[in-house]
Amino acid sequence: MQKQFLWVAIIVIVLGGGYWWWQSQNTGVEEMTESDSEITDDSRSVQDAIKGGAVMEDGVVEDAGAGTSSDAPLAATVTYNGSSFSPATVTIKKGGAVTWTNIGDTSMWVASAQHPTHTVYAGTSLQEHCAAGVNNAFDQCAGGDSYSFIFDKVGTWNYHDHLHASIYGSVVVE
């Protein structure tokens, strides 16, 4: 009886691991163009990043491709269906934008890792950057249907849905 239970447990674990691996292989990046209407942020800086520039702190638009040899796109779209982000990982150039679009029936709140502090990208806590309205903290600061963020720091930046903290993804900035 114990051997049968052991075999059933092993089969369940192998099948579950296989399903998880199969789901995590969806890593394609959708490149955005000027005509994409997914961006709901009226911010000029997001539009500039998609067109090939990055808005610096002083508001000056700088060519994001200058001095880089990355083949990564300047923009990517990630969809959220209420239980996962797809693709789970995207790669963009420094100065590029990622737009998360909620296609599910639950709210989404994109927030930088680590949960619950959200301090990794900007160095400020959730309470500090959301209360101050800081837009460079990689945090949506409230639930919504769409969110765009310009990445001006090279690295791998993990994120999660703050409302469902076990749902996560990552952005690789080259």
C-alpha positions as CSV (number, residue, x, y, z in Angstrom):
1,M,0.0,0.0,0.0
2,Q,2.8,2.4,0.9
3,K,4.6,1.7,-2.4
4,Q,1.5,2.5,-4.4
5,F,1.1,5.8,-2.6
6,L,4.7,6.6,-3.2
7,W,4.4,5.9,-6.9
8,V,1.2,8.0,-7.2
9,A,2.9,10.9,-5.3
10,I,6.0,10.7,-7.7
11,I,3.7,10.7,-10.8
12,V,1.8,13.7,-9.5
13,I,5.0,15.6,-8.7
14,V,6.5,14.8,-12.2
15,L,3.3,15.8,-14.0
16,G,3.0,19.0,-12.0
17,G,6.6,19.9,-12.6
18,G,6.3,19.2,-16.3
19,Y,3.2,21.4,-16.5
20,W,5.0,24.2,-14.6
21,W,8.0,24.0,-16.9
22,W,5.7,24.0,-20.0
23,Q,3.9,27.1,-18.7
24,S,7.2,28.9,-17.9
25,Q,8.6,28.4,-21.5
26,N,6.3,31.1,-22.9
27,T,9.0,33.8,-22.9
28,G,8.3,35.5,-26.2
29,V,8.4,39.3,-26.3
30,E,5.8,41.3,-28.2
31,E,7.4,44.4,-29.6
32,M,5.3,47.5,-29.5
33,T,4.9,50.1,-32.2
34,E,3.8,53.7,-32.2
35,S,0.3,52.6,-33.3
36,D,-0.2,50.3,-30.3
37,S,-3.0,51.7,-28.2
38,E,-2.4,49.6,-25.1
39,I,-0.7,52.5,-23.3
40,T,-3.2,54.4,-21.3
41,D,-0.6,56.5,-19.4
42,D,-0.8,60.0,-20.9
43,S,2.8,60.6,-19.9
44,R,4.9,61.9,-22.8
45,S,7.9,59.9,-21.4
46,V,6.3,56.5,-22.1
47,Q,5.6,57.5,-25.7
48,D,9.1,58.9,-26.1
49,A,10.6,55.6,-24.8
50,I,8.6,53.6,-27.3
51,K,9.7,55.9,-30.1
52,G,13.4,55.3,-29.2
53,G,14.2,57.8,-26.6
54,A,14.4,57.8,-22.8
55,V,13.4,60.8,-20.7
56,M,16.0,61.6,-18.2
57,E,15.3,63.1,-14.8
58,D,15.6,66.7,-16.1
59,G,13.0,65.9,-18.9
60,V,15.5,65.8,-21.7
61,V,14.9,63.0,-24.2
62,E,18.1,61.0,-24.9
63,D,18.6,58.3,-27.5
64,A,18.2,55.0,-25.7
65,G,20.2,53.1,-28.3
66,A,23.3,55.3,-28.1
67,G,26.3,53.2,-27.1
68,T,24.3,49.9,-26.7
69,S,24.7,46.8,-28.8
70,S,21.6,44.9,-27.5
71,D,19.2,43.4,-29.9
72,A,16.5,43.7,-27.3
73,P,13.4,45.8,-28.2
74,L,12.7,49.2,-26.6
75,A,9.2,48.1,-25.5
76,A,7.3,45.0,-24.5
77,T,3.7,44.1,-23.5
78,V,2.9,41.7,-20.7
79,T,-0.7,40.5,-20.2
80,Y,-2.2,39.5,-16.9
81,N,-5.1,37.1,-16.8
82,G,-5.8,37.1,-13.1
83,S,-3.5,34.1,-12.4
84,S,-0.3,34.7,-14.3
85,F,1.8,37.2,-16.3
86,S,2.5,36.3,-19.9
87,P,5.2,36.2,-20.9
88,A,6.7,35.7,-17.4
89,T,10.0,37.2,-18.5
90,V,10.6,40.0,-21.0
91,T,13.9,41.6,-22.1
92,I,14.2,45.2,-23.2
93,K,16.9,47.8,-23.8
94,K,17.7,50.3,-21.1
95,G,15.3,53.3,-21.4
96,G,12.6,51.0,-22.8
97,A,9.1,50.6,-21.5
98,V,7.0,47.6,-20.4
99,T,3.2,47.9,-20.4
100,W,1.2,45.4,-18.4
101,T,-2.4,44.9,-19.5
102,N,-5.0,43.2,-17.4
103,I,-7.2,40.9,-19.5
104,G,-8.6,39.1,-16.5
105,D,-11.6,39.7,-14.3
106,T,-9.6,40.6,-11.1
107,S,-7.7,43.7,-10.3
108,M,-3.9,43.9,-11.0
109,W,-1.3,45.9,-9.1
110,V,2.2,45.6,-10.6
111,A,4.8,46.1,-8.0
112,S,8.6,45.6,-7.8
113,A,9.9,42.8,-5.7
114,Q,10.3,42.1,-2.7
115,H,6.8,41.8,-1.4
116,P,5.6,43.6,0.7
117,T,8.3,46.3,0.8
118,H,8.9,47.0,-2.9
119,T,12.3,48.5,-2.2
120,V,14.5,46.7,-4.8
121,Y,14.2,49.0,-7.8
122,A,14.0,52.5,-6.3
123,G,15.3,52.0,-2.8
124,T,12.1,53.5,-1.2
125,S,9.4,51.5,0.5
126,L,5.9,51.1,-0.7
127,Q,4.6,53.6,1.9
128,E,7.3,56.1,0.9
129,H,7.1,56.1,-2.9
130,C,3.3,55.6,-3.2
131,A,2.5,58.3,-0.7
132,A,5.0,60.7,-2.4
133,G,3.7,59.9,-5.8
134,V,7.2,59.0,-7.0
135,N,6.9,57.8,-10.6
136,N,10.4,56.2,-10.7
137,A,9.7,53.5,-8.1
138,F,8.5,50.7,-10.5
139,D,5.2,50.4,-8.6
140,Q,1.7,51.0,-9.9
141,C,0.7,52.1,-6.3
142,A,-3.0,51.0,-6.8
143,G,-5.0,48.4,-8.7
144,G,-5.7,49.1,-12.4
145,D,-6.2,47.7,-15.9
146,S,-3.0,48.9,-17.5
147,Y,0.4,50.2,-16.3
148,S,3.5,51.3,-18.1
149,F,7.0,51.8,-16.7
150,I,10.3,53.0,-18.2
151,F,13.3,51.1,-17.1
152,D,16.4,53.2,-16.8
153,K,18.5,50.8,-14.7
154,V,20.3,47.7,-16.2
155,G,19.6,44.4,-14.5
156,T,17.0,41.8,-13.9
157,W,14.0,43.3,-12.1
158,N,11.5,41.0,-10.5
159,Y,7.9,42.0,-9.9
160,H,4.7,40.6,-8.6
161,D,1.0,41.4,-8.4
162,H,0.7,43.1,-5.1
163,L,-2.9,42.0,-4.7
164,H,-2.0,38.4,-5.4
165,A,1.7,38.2,-4.2
166,S,2.4,34.7,-5.4
167,I,2.0,35.8,-9.0
168,Y,5.3,37.2,-10.3
169,G,7.5,37.8,-13.4
170,S,10.7,39.6,-14.3
171,V,12.0,42.2,-16.7
172,V,15.6,41.9,-18.0
173,V,17.0,45.3,-18.9
174,E,20.2,45.3,-21.1
